[in-house]
Amino acid sequence: MVPEPGTTALLILLPAAEPVLAAARRVDPALVRPGLPAHVTALYPFLPDDALTDDVFAAVRSLAAAVPPPEVKLSELVAAPGFVALAAPALQDVADAVGARWPEILPYGGRFGPRPAVHLTVAMGGSAEALERVAQEVRPLLPLTDRAEALRLVALTERGWEPRLEAPFGG
């Protein structure tokens, strides 16, 4: 699923995981999505960029404000063909709340079912050998802990991913 300009996503940034992405880039920069910091996806794709209204922004802010800032521990490496990630079960409730608010939007277009396990993607694509090298580089960096501070709404433009809204968690 290659995103097109106008695609948006709701993300939860996890800056403490940046060293993991740096490790993957050292193996092969093409394995790491350009233009996005370390994050867990709450909902992708979200509404089209041209459908974002003040009401949508208000709904995202309201949802985020109702969630206490989650403490996140990233300790489980998940490897599958073409994919290396870190499980982020502490953020499943946030993704579930987003999905409940916008039930008409299937996460990842429904490719992984109605409730995919939340994760931080470390590397995508590449050979099995390259992904195994990524996993070897990442394992010694675990566990990582972070505090999720906000939902970030981003949109893909011709210039890359751009922020549209930062909605702090409250609770």
ABEGO torsion letter per residue (X at the ends): XBBBBGBBBBBBBBAAAAAAAAAAAAABAAABBBGBBBBBBABOBBBBAAABBAAAAAAAAAAAAABBBBBBBBABBBBBBGBBBBBBAAAAAAAAAAAAABAABBBGGGAAEABBBBBBBABBEEBAAAAAAAAAAAAAAOBBBBBBABBBBBBBBAAEBBBABBBBBBX
